[in-house]
């Protein structure tokens, strides 16, 4: 079953690459102008166009690029500085990967206790306050949250550094986490309210099940029932949403990258799209799509460990 799902990823990625290439061809801009500017002669433009391979028909250029992808080669970007697309993306992708997983961990750390507290007495004072707080945070755009956190903790209080990204291999893990904390928290604050509301609803439904009533009748303490009996069967929807959110955050952090000046994949793709550097854009989109699909596949596999009924259906 897992092998069949892996095979289904191929046509999806193919459609993503075709759609990305077609959109780039329809959009304005010319990588030759990005290289020479607007002062070059017609002969200069034609010479550079031939060097870039842009004199070939679009279909042929796409097939040449696809042939390289099949061989594991994403080619070189078109606009200087010229380098392998895979090298450029591999420098940027760890930023997104770290931010996405830190954000999901932070969101779960915030959401799970809030959901359990809220579901303990639905309609109570705590539940109402938590509901109001989650709705309020959801209504604030992530870039605005980032600006507020940046102003409060990096400029006014100066608890966290203000500046460029610090890679763990260069500045050390501690310095890296200091730079990553506020961007990850910005993303987490946008995800945690959704996680909390979803888990709250599932917990309330689970707490009405017969096996929970039986546990109460046996005199089990409330914390034991909530943690050991109700939380696991209530987490299926949360696991799905968390997995989807990781995939989305890997390519959807462009606003947060802009606020905190982070060298992530989103920034690379936007800059490449502005220069119509289709090889770099296609490579970045393909990378994000592949990771997103693989994470969704991982969530399906994880379901089998959480719910034995799912595992039996796949046997």
C-alpha positions in Angstrom: 0.0 0.0 0.0 2.8 2.4 0.9 4.6 1.6 -2.3 1.5 2.3 -4.4 1.2 5.7 -2.7 4.8 6.5 -3.4 4.2 5.8 -7.1 1.2 8.1 -7.1 3.6 10.9 -6.1 5.2 10.8 -9.6 2.3 12.1 -11.7 1.4 14.7 -9.0 5.0 16.1 -9.1 4.9 16.0 -12.9 1.8 18.1 -13.0 3.3 20.5 -10.5 6.3 21.0 -12.6 4.3 21.5 -15.8 2.0 24.0 -14.2 4.9 25.9 -12.7 6.8 26.1 -16.0 3.6 27.2 -17.9 2.9 30.0 -15.5 6.5 31.2 -15.8 6.2 31.3 -19.6 2.9 33.3 -19.3 4.3 35.8 -16.8 6.2 39.0 -17.6 9.9 39.5 -17.4 13.0 38.1 -19.1 16.1 36.6 -17.5 18.2 38.2 -20.2 17.1 41.7 -19.1 18.0 40.7 -15.5 21.5 39.8 -16.7 22.2 42.7 -19.2 19.8 45.3 -17.9 17.9 47.5 -20.4 20.9 49.1 -22.0 22.2 46.1 -24.0 22.1 45.9 -27.8 19.9 43.4 -29.8 23.0 41.4 -30.6 23.9 41.2 -26.9 20.4 40.0 -26.0 20.5 37.4 -28.7 23.9 36.1 -27.7 23.0 35.8 -24.0 19.7 34.2 -24.9 21.5 31.5 -26.9 24.0 31.0 -24.0 21.1 30.4 -21.6 19.3 28.0 -24.0 16.3 30.3 -24.3 16.4 30.2 -28.1 14.9 26.7 -27.9 11.1 26.2 -28.0 9.4 26.2 -24.5 8.5 22.5 -24.8 12.0 21.5 -25.6 13.4 23.5 -22.7 10.9 21.8 -20.3 11.8 18.4 -21.6 15.6 19.1 -21.3 15.0 20.3 -17.7 12.8 17.2 -16.9 15.5 14.9 -18.4 18.0 16.4 -16.0 15.6 16.0 -13.0 15.2 12.3 -13.8 19.0 12.0 -13.6 19.0 13.9 -10.4 20.3 17.2 -11.9 18.2 20.3 -11.4 20.6 22.2 -13.6 22.1 25.7 -13.1 20.1 28.9 -12.5 20.0 31.5 -15.3 20.7 34.8 -13.5 24.1 35.4 -11.8 25.5 34.3 -9.5 25.4 31.1 -11.5 25.5 27.9 -9.5 23.8 24.5 -9.3 20.1 24.9 -8.4 20.4 22.0 -5.9 23.2 23.8 -4.1 21.3 27.0 -3.8 18.2 25.2 -2.5 20.1 23.0 -0.1 21.5 26.1 1.6 18.1 27.6 2.0 16.0 24.5 2.8 17.4 23.9 6.3 16.1 27.3 7.3 12.6 26.3 6.4 12.9 22.8 7.8 14.1 24.1 11.2 11.5 26.8 11.4 8.7 24.4 10.4 9.5 21.7 12.9 10.2 24.2 15.7 6.9 25.9 15.0 4.9 22.7 15.1 6.6 21.6 18.3 5.9 25.0 19.9 2.3 24.9 18.6 1.6 21.5 20.0 3.2 22.4 23.4 0.8 25.4 23.5 -2.2 23.7 22.0 -2.4 20.4 23.8 -2.6 21.7 27.4 -5.0 24.5 26.3 -7.3 21.9 24.6 -7.3 19.6 27.6 -8.0 22.4 30.0 -10.8 23.7 27.8 -12.3 20.2 27.2 -12.2 19.4 31.0 -15.3 21.6 31.6 -16.9 22.7 28.2 -18.7 26.0 28.5 -16.9 26.9 31.7 -15.0 30.1 32.4 -11.6 28.7 31.3 -13.2 27.3 28.1 -14.7 30.7 27.3 -11.5 32.6 27.9 -9.4 30.1 25.9 -12.0 30.3 23.0 -11.8 34.1 23.0 -8.0 34.1 23.0 -7.7 31.6 20.2 -10.1 33.5 18.0 -8.3 36.7 18.7 -4.9 35.2 17.8 -6.2 33.6 14.6 -7.5 36.9 13.4 -4.1 38.5 13.5 -1.9 38.0 10.4 1.3 36.1 10.9 3.5 39.0 9.6 1.9 41.4 12.1 2.5 38.9 14.9 6.1 38.7 13.8 6.5 42.5 13.7 5.0 42.8 17.3 7.4 40.1 18.6 10.3 41.6 16.8 9.6 45.0 18.2 8.9 43.7 21.7 11.7 41.2 22.2 14.4 42.1 19.7 14.3 45.9 19.7 12.8 47.1 23.0 13.7 44.4 25.5 16.6 42.9 23.3 16.2 39.4 24.6 16.7 38.0 21.2 19.1 39.1 18.5 18.1 41.4 15.6 19.8 40.5 12.4 20.4 37.8 9.8 20.1 34.0 10.2 22.8 32.2 12.2 23.5 28.7 10.8 24.3 26.1 13.5 27.3 24.9 11.7 28.9 28.4 11.7 27.6 30.1 14.8 26.7 27.2 17.0 23.4 25.6 18.0 22.7 28.1 20.9 23.1 31.1 18.7 21.1 29.5 16.0 18.1 28.8 18.3 18.2 32.4 19.5 17.8 33.6 16.0 15.2 30.9 15.2 13.0 31.4 18.3 11.0 34.5 17.3 10.3 33.4 13.7 9.2 29.9 14.9 7.1 31.4 17.7 5.4 33.6 15.1 4.5 30.6 13.0 3.5 28.6 16.1 1.1 31.3 17.4 -0.7 31.1 14.0 -1.0 27.3 14.2 -1.6 26.7 18.0 -5.2 28.1 18.1 -6.3 25.9 15.2 -4.7 22.9 16.9 -6.3 23.7 20.2 -9.8 24.1 18.8 -9.6 20.9 16.8 -8.3 18.8 19.7 -10.8 20.3 22.1 -13.7 19.2 20.0 -12.3 15.7 19.6 -11.5 15.4 23.3 -15.1 16.4 24.2 -16.5 13.7 21.9 -14.1 11.1 23.3 -14.9 11.9 26.9 -18.5 10.9 26.2 -17.6 7.5 25.1 -18.5 4.4 27.1 -14.9 3.4 27.8 -14.3 6.8 29.4 -17.5 6.4 31.6 -16.2 3.0 32.6 -12.8 4.5 33.6 -14.6 7.1 35.7 -16.7 4.4 37.3 -13.5 2.6 38.3 -12.4 5.7 40.2 -9.5 6.7 37.9 -8.4 10.3 38.5 -9.3 12.9 35.9 -5.7 13.6 34.9 -5.2 9.9 34.2 -8.4 9.7 32.1 -7.5 12.8 30.1 -3.8 11.8 29.5 -3.9 8.1 29.2 -7.4 7.3 28.0 -8.8 10.2 26.0 -5.8 12.0 24.5 -4.5 9.3 22.1 -7.9 8.4 20.4 -8.6 12.1 20.1 -5.3 12.9 18.4 -6.0 11.5 14.9 -7.3 14.7 13.4 -4.5 16.7 15.1 -1.8 14.4 13.7 -3.2 14.9 10.2 -3.4 18.7 10.6 0.1 18.9 12.1 1.5 16.9 9.2 -0.2 19.0 6.6 0.9 22.2 8.5 4.6 21.1 8.4 4.4 20.7 4.6 2.6 24.0 4.2 5.1 25.9 6.5 8.1 24.5 4.5 7.0 26.6 1.6 4.6 29.1 3.1 6.8 31.2 5.4 7.7 33.9 2.9 6.1 36.7 4.9 7.9 35.6 8.1 11.1 35.3 6.1 10.6 38.9 4.9 9.9 40.2 8.4 13.0 38.5 10.0 15.2 38.7 6.8 15.6 34.9 6.6 17.4 33.2 3.7 14.8 30.5 3.2 13.4 28.7 0.1 10.5 31.2 -0.1 12.8 34.1 -0.5 14.8 32.2 -3.0 11.7 31.4 -5.1 10.3 35.0 -4.9 13.7 36.5 -6.0 14.0 34.0 -8.8 10.4 34.6 -10.0 11.1 38.3 -10.2 14.0 37.6 -12.5 12.1 34.9 -14.4 14.8 32.4 -13.5 12.5 29.5 -14.3 15.1 26.7 -13.4 15.5 28.0 -9.9 11.7 28.5 -9.4 10.9 25.1 -10.8 13.5 23.4 -8.6 12.2 25.2 -5.5 8.6 24.4 -6.2 9.4 20.8 -7.0 11.4 20.5 -3.7 8.5 21.9 -1.6 5.9 19.8 -3.4 7.9 16.6 -2.9 8.5 17.2 0.8 4.8 18.1 1.3 3.6 14.9 -0.4 6.1 12.8 1.5 5.0 14.3 4.8 1.4 13.5 4.0 2.5 9.9 3.2 4.3 9.8 6.6 1.1 10.9 8.3 -0.8 8.0 6.7 1.8 5.6 7.9 1.7 7.1 11.4 -2.1 6.6 11.5 -1.5 2.9 11.6 0.5 3.2 14.8 -2.1 5.4 16.4 -5.2 3.5 15.4 -5.0 -0.3 15.0 -8.2 -0.3 12.9 -6.3 1.6 10.1 -3.4 -0.8 10.3 -5.7 -3.8 9.9 -7.4 -2.2 6.8 -4.0 -2.0 5.1 -3.0 -5.5 5.8 
